[in-house]
Amino acid sequence: MERIWRQAKSLARMDQLQSRRPVVVFIFLVSSLLLWAIGNRIAQEIEYELGLGKVSHDRVHACVVAMMADITRLLSQQPDELKAYLRPRIDMLMREGRHPNPSQPRRVTEVVEVIQGEMKYLPKAA
């Protein structure tokens, strides 16, 4: 939960918003949530390829944020060129999305293994 909250706050960048109009604030927040959802989905796909705990969601989100202006422009002006734009960026996301410290002491895989081990005892305790 804390990671999701931190990512959402950093993507929304409400401190950068200079408008007080409710419509502008709403569009800004919704687009930030959409950006977070897209980045999260991409990170999940990379995790499927590389393995659990080997992907930095923060790095994937940073790459997606950097690409969003180009993606938005292509979608609005040249939607046929979007696939050609995205194809080389998939390799970049796979490379840049790797966790910078995969041997971190509290890796996600270790947490999942502990939870699975504890789940064996739940039916007996119930």
N, C-alpha and C positions, 0 to 999 in steps of 0.2 A: 504494500500500500504506500509506504513512504517513497519508494522509487517512482511509482506512478504519479504521486502528488508532486514530487520534485520535477519530473519531466513535464507535466502539464503546466506547472508554473513557469518553467524556463521557456517553453514553446509559446505560451500566451503573451509573454512580454507586455503585460498591462502597463508597466512603467514607461513604455515607449508610445503608448496611445495618447494622443493629444486632444482627441475629440471627447465631448461629454454627451453627444447625441446618442440616445438609447439604441437606435438602429445600427449605428456604426459599431458601438460596443458589442452588440449582439452578433453582428457579422464577424467581427474580429474574434470573439470567443468561439463561435461555432467553427470558423475556419481553423482555429488553433486546435480544437478537439479533433477535427477531421485530419489534420496533419499528424497529430499524435496517433490516431487510429491507423493511418496508413503506415507510419513508421513502425508501429508495434507489429502490424501484420507482416511487414517485410522482415523485421527481426525474427519473428516466429518461423518464417520460411527458411531464413539462413540457419537458425538453430536446428531445423529439421535436417538440413544438409550437413552441418558441422558438428552437431551434438549439443546437448544441454550444458549450459555454463560456459560455452566457448564463444559467445556472442556478446558484444557490448551494445546494449540497447541505446545508450547515450551516444555512441559513435554513429550508429545507424540513423538516429534521429537528427544528428548534426548534418549528416550527408543529405538526408531528405529535405531538411530546411534549406540547405544550399541549392537544391535542385528545384524547389517549389516554384520560384518565379518563372523559370524556363518551362516547367510542366504546365503551369497556368497559361502562359503565353501560347504554347503550342496547342493546348486544348481549345483556346478561344480563336486562334487564327489559322492554324495548320494541323488539324487533328490527325491527318494521314501520316504526318512525320513523327508522331509520338513514339511509335514502336522503334523507329530508327534511332531516336534520341535515347530511349531507355535501354536498348540492347547493350551498348558498351558500359552503361552505368551499373548494370547488374554485376558485372565482374568487379567493378570498383566497390560496390556495396559488400560483396563477398569478402574482398580483401580488407577494406577499412572497417568492416563490422566485426572482425575478429577481436576477441577480448584481449586487451593489452597485457593482462596478467592472468593467463589461464590457470596458473598454479596457486591462485589465491587461497588462503587457508579455509575460508568458508564458502567453498564453491557450491553452486546450486545442486550439483549432482550429489554431493555429500549430504546436503539437507534432505533431498528426496530419498536417498538411501536410508537415512535415519527415520524418516516418516514411514517408509514402507516397513521397516523393521518393527516400529512401534505398533503399526496396524495389525500385526500378527497377534498381539496381545489384547487388542480391543474386544474381540468376540468373547474371549475367556473372561475378561473383567466384567462384561455386560451380563 
